[in-house]
Structures are given as structure tokens and as C-alpha cells.
């Protein structure tokens, strides 16, 4: 900055001298207002509070062409309507203090958002300059703006700038001098309001003429009355005679839609300004997104693509993950078991059992499906990062909409695809208590990642090459159960009520390997931590119950318990071991695998998966997978259900309902499969 | 334009900003700006995922980070 700098003198509080030209910096939060203020004033600034408010007031001075200017950094505001103390302060300052120039700072990378305040400021009589800040960010995002065209369209000076690099300061200084010397013509183009509201505005103007307190302009007050501004309405109610106020009040009551109409006029004005000044708004990326979305977000093709992607995820899992899992199971876990057995040959039986069956058998079995989880995490991370997951939500909503399940209960349910816990928490958006509780009831039917991982482990073990179709079918079954429950919910509780959700979908972009890697790493570490804590604890409990009281499995507490619950398991084709595995999945879904690891063991010759294949019939295996998908949710989810409903009654009802659904579905599938000869 | 957007929201269902933009003849960025305006005016509210309830979930850290970066949602307040 050559001739545009802060005064070198005082560092303490600045008192703006009379007749010193005064500049007000206005703008939305985070558009670089403070950066420019600091750049201009350097140390020559004073920070305090606005009178009677806790909002920070910053003022200072700077010199341009030998002349000193006072500058006030107004609080960040989105508009000049009295929605917040900041907005009241900003507009009162502009209207009462009458600065010589208002400098409106806008974000060049987000003109549509920033120009609303300009649309309000431009209607005031104070000279306005628009500073197009963050030009570097706009350029980086492929947005090309023509400042001259924007200046012609707005009718006020426009200065392109990158305040963080002090770029554009020469233009700034030139415009400041020209404005203070009166060399710039100020011919703003104002937003328009609809013709019917124009006549109402004229009527209001007629009623308030002569009664508007200084320094408010009558036109502006009439507009703010139509917009329903609370402060101005209160002011005018006191200022107007009773009959005048009644006339104004009646007009306002008849035109309560004017608020939207006026804002609408401003957005149309913004649209025109942007269309005029922005040359290439991210053309390449948008057209690619639009082309891809013709298929990916299509109500029908989108569903096929989603089904195909889900199939691909399972195919990748089974093709890449399952062989690695099998190798880890037989060679690593089996090998470790063999080594530990040999090393502990003289150790007490309980120590050998604890290490070989409890720790290696239980946790080892769960750890073998880490490759499967990594593939899951990587593929879903890739889909998230490239922007596809939002499309998946959109096309799924179409299906749910067709089935009558939409609106408020959809979003909480959608969140359940990652984990049921946020799904339950997400029901907070539903205000009606019965509707919320019933959404909580069906939320655990959404297949979470842990359930899908258990299916990814067991499906190839039980069904080999048909695992892909079985996995598809299981997800479809869960969703069908959910949709049926949801439809019932919609018809009985929501009674067809429709509420809107607006989704802002990201543009497709090339996925970032580092982001996906980080995501996979975080999720894998989290999974391993659980395997080393909760799952290990559960595996040890299962092992302890399998050896107590006298080391003989057949007389153990676990077998006694298993035999006690076995009759229920028999309905679904389970023996006591499968029944116990299912029950132990309550603390965490992965425990089902850990328990199988303890009960069936693993050796270098035969891995757990092979043991399961040779032990159970297709009908029992299918039934087990169906029950796993629909079974009561994990302990964390049940705890959140209790927390959110604040009722043990509802929590137990939820558990009982899912128990009945899963057992009924399992029994039905088992007997159907047996009848079909499987 | 804002009035038309409010009309679409009041009709209910799930809306997507890019499709809304095409239907209303505006840019997606302008639709997003209008949605933020409607949020400030109290017509709609931003949907906030209650990530504080994820204790015990094995993927909670990554899930909450991912979800916030992927999708932005608003919910109509008119029926509340």
C-alpha cells in the first residue's frame, strides 16, 4: 500500500474527529471484513462495545492521499431486518450516523449468499461501494466474475479484492478518494417488488407520511412494515395516531405474504446480478453431476444402480475379503491355536482353555473379518467421498415415498444404515410423541454396518457362490419389514401428513485417497479397539460359562442355559450353540462370531467357516441370517432407546416386538426352506 | 422466486436443491442461499444429526465426520 495506510501516531483509543470522512464496513459474517479493517487501520484501532450491547465495536482510521478517514467495522449481518442485535446495530448506525460511504464486503465465491445485504443497503440513500473480496477463492473454485459488468448491473462502484493478500488496495484507495471527492456517480439499480405489493406499499406510505421519526426514511419504514420488522412496527405503532395505525395494521394483516414477496424480489435481483457478472459457474463439474444424476438419482434407474452398487460391495467383499478371511481363520487363528496348545501343554486346563478357546477362538474369529470390514469401510468411504451416498438417500426416499413412508420418519431411519444409535437420536426432529416413539420402534430394523458385516462373514461360509444373492435378499427383507412397519405407522399415526425435506447434494468429484484412507483407518482402529475390549470380555464370559463349574462342556452352565433356550431355537432350526451365539450378539453384533469361535474352535486344517458349513443345513443357516438381520438391536441402541423414550416400558416393548418379528421371520423362513427341500 | 420455493416446500416430500433449481429456473447456489434465508426467518430448520448419542458405536467417530461433510438437509417447520 503506497499511499493508503494507517496513521502511525496514536495506538490507543481512536476518537473519530468531526468532519473526518466516515466509512462503514458492512457484510455478512466470514466475508473478510475484519481482515480488511485490520489491513486498513493496522494498530490504529479501538475495540469496545456498542452502547448498551455486548456486541464488539471496532473503529479506527487510515490515510489515503494525505486525507484521514474514520472507519467503523459493523457487526456481521445477513440483512437489515431486526432479527438479531447485530442487525439492529448495523442498520441503526447506517441510518443514524449517516456515514459518508458504506462499503459492503461480499464473498466473490458465494455471491448469491452475500448480495442479499447489498440488496437492502442499496435501497438506502447512503453512497454504497461493493467490495468483491476473496477473488482468489472464487478463482480457485472455477468461478469467473467480471467486476465491471457487476458494477454496471448494480450501478455502484465494485472493487475486486483479496484482502488476505492485500490485493486490490490501489483500486480501493482510488475509489475512496473519488467517492469522498464526489467524483463517482451513484446510480443504484434497486430490487423491485411485485405490482400488488407496490400499491400496498404506496398506501402505507400515504398513511405514515409525516409521522416517521428521524432519521428513518419513509420509503424504508414502509418496506420494513410490510416485511413485518418487529422494531419498526413497534416504533410506528407509538408514532402514529390510533386511526392511522389501525389503517396500517389492517393493510399489513391483509398482506402478510408481503415478507416473502419482498425477499423474493431481492433474490430475483440477486439472480440477475449473478447471471450478468459470473461467466463460468463451475460448468464442467456441474454438467458431469447433471449427466450422472440423470441415472443415479432417477426414481427407477437409480434404484437399479443402488442395488448394483450394493451387489458390487458384497461381490468385492466375498471375492477379495472372504479368501483373506478364510486364510486368517485357518492359518493365523488356527495356527496360533495350535502353537498356544503346544506351548501350554503343561499349563492348568483353565489357562489353556482361556487362551486357546476364549481369547484366540473368540476374539481371533472376530479379528479375521477385519479384511471384510476394511473392504466395507473403503467402498462406502469411496462412495461417500465421491458424493454418491446422498444420491442413495434420495432414491431410497423415492421408494419409501411410494410405500407411504416419508417425511419426518425417513431421515432418522436413513441414518440407521451406518449405526442404529444416531437413528434413534435423530427421531428428536419428530415433535409428536407417539409418532416419535413408533419411529423409534421400527428404527432398529434398518440394517446397520455391524449386522451387514456379520452377514458378510456368514453368508459365504454357509452359501458359497450364492452368498451374493442371499446377502441382497437379506437386505431387501430388512427393508421390506421396515417399509411395511413404516406404512402402518404412516397410516395410523402420521395419517398421511407430509412434511418436506430439502437435500443439498454435493457435486460428484474425484475421490481423495487420503480422505478415504483416513476414514478406513479410523473405522478399523475403532473396530479393533472394540474387539480388544467389549468383544474380548464377552468371549471370555462365554468361555468361562462353557467350562464352569467343572471343566466339562456338557455339564457347563452355558450348555445348561443353551439347552434351556434351545426349544425356542428349534422353531428356527437352531441347535443350542446357534441359539447361544444369537443371544450373545446383544452386547455387540460381532459377538455372534466370537461365540461361534469359542464354541466351534478353529484349527489349521479346518477354519471356523468350514466347520459351520459342514455343521448346519441350508435351512438353519438361512434362518440364522434372517434372525440376525431382524433381531433385537445391540445394547448401545437399547440404552439410547431407554434414554430417548425415558421409559423402560417402551424399551422393553421395542425389544419384545423385534424379538417376536425376528423369531417369527426365522421360523417362517426355516420351515419354508425345509418344505422346499433345503 | 422465494415464494415459489416456499410453495414447493409446503407441498411436502423430499426435494433436492439441483432439481429445485432447474424447476424454478435458478442456480443451485441461489436456491441454497434462499434456503439459508428461510432458515434464518424460521420457515425451515437445519437438520442436525445428534452425534452425541453414538457412544458405544464402533464407527461413531468416522460416521459423524463423514455424514456432516456429505449431505446438508433442511426440514420444514410449517407442520411442527
Interface residues (C-beta under 8 A of the other chain):
Chain A: X78 X79 X83 X110 X111 X112 X113 X116 X257 X259 X260 X261 X263 X264 X267 X268 X270 X271 X274 X281 X286 X289 X290 X293 X297 X377 X381 X384 X387 X389 X390 X393 X394 X397 X398 X401 X406 X407 X408 X410 X411 X415 X418 X419 X421 X422 X424 X425 X426 X428 X429 X431 X449 X450 X497 X498 X499 X500 X501 X502 X503 X504 X505 X506 X519 X522 X523 X526 X527 X530 X588 X634 X635 X636 X639 X640 X643 X644
Chain B: X1 X2 X3 X4 X6 X8 X9 X10 X11 X12 X13 X14 X15 X16 X17 X18 X19 X20 X26 X27 X28 X29 X30 X32 X33 X34 X35 X36 X37 X40 X41 X44 X47 X49 X50 X51 X52 X53 X54 X55 X56 X57 X58 X59 X60 X61 X62 X63 X64 X65 X66 X67 X70 X71 X72 X73 X74 X75 X76 X78 X79 X80
